[in-house]
Amino acid sequence: MKIQLIHGQFIAQDALELISKMINAKIKFHESRITNTCSEEDIKMRERKIKHLQKDLFEARNYIATEQIINLESEIFLNN
């Protein structure tokens, strides 16, 4: 199954807002899964994912700052 989340052209400001909200939602998801009962390995894995997402957002902001119109595509594939 495929879910089409985003498909189209956006002005830079709108594209950045969409990307920021999606990445921040994923960061919050990982932060919410870090608990006192998590293993150290699981915590470190989630912290790495959060840092990677933050880096990706920083790079996206830099790229979008140089553009006026951005084409965005985002899909989720559900597989077994």
NORDAPE-V84305 format. One record per residue. RES is the residue in one small letter. SS is DSSP state (hx for helix, st for strand, lp for the rest). PHI is phi as a letter, one per 30 degrees, with the letter a starting at -180 (* if undefined). D_LAST is the distance of its C-alpha to the last C-alpha in Angstrom with 2 decimals. Layout:
RES & SS & PHI & D_LAST
RES & SS & PHI & D_LAST
This chain:
m & lp & * & 9.95
k & st & b & 12.56
i & st & c & 15.07
q & st & d & 18.39
l & st & d & 20.06
i & st & b & 23.10
h & st & a & 24.80
g & st & l & 28.49
q & st & c & 31.65
f & st & b & 32.95
i & st & d & 36.17
a & hx & e & 35.80
q & hx & d & 36.41
d & hx & d & 33.73
a & hx & d & 31.18
l & hx & d & 32.03
e & hx & d & 31.78
l & hx & d & 28.28
i & hx & d & 27.05
s & hx & d & 28.94
k & hx & d & 27.56
m & hx & d & 23.91
i & hx & d & 24.51
n & hx & d & 26.66
a & hx & d & 24.06
k & hx & d & 21.63
i & hx & d & 24.62
k & hx & d & 25.50
f & hx & e & 22.02
h & hx & d & 22.39
e & hx & d & 26.02
s & hx & d & 25.25
r & hx & d & 23.02
i & lp & d & 25.97
t & lp & b & 27.96
n & lp & d & 30.64
t & lp & c & 28.28
c & lp & d & 26.01
s & lp & d & 26.65
e & hx & d & 28.58
e & hx & d & 25.81
d & hx & d & 23.31
i & hx & d & 26.08
k & hx & d & 26.88
m & hx & d & 23.29
r & hx & d & 23.19
e & hx & d & 26.72
r & hx & d & 25.80
k & hx & d & 23.01
i & hx & d & 25.59
k & hx & d & 28.23
h & hx & d & 26.03
l & hx & d & 25.27
q & hx & d & 29.01
k & hx & d & 29.90
d & hx & d & 27.65
l & hx & d & 29.30
f & hx & e & 32.71
e & hx & d & 32.11
a & hx & d & 30.87
r & hx & e & 34.02
n & hx & d & 36.21
y & hx & d & 34.75
i & hx & d & 34.93
a & lp & d & 38.51
t & lp & c & 39.58
e & lp & b & 38.15
q & lp & c & 39.09
i & st & b & 36.21
i & st & b & 32.58
n & st & c & 29.76
l & st & c & 26.48
e & st & b & 22.97
s & st & b & 19.94
e & st & b & 16.49
i & st & c & 13.22
f & st & c & 10.04
l & lp & c & 7.06
n & lp & b & 3.79
n & lp & d & 0.00
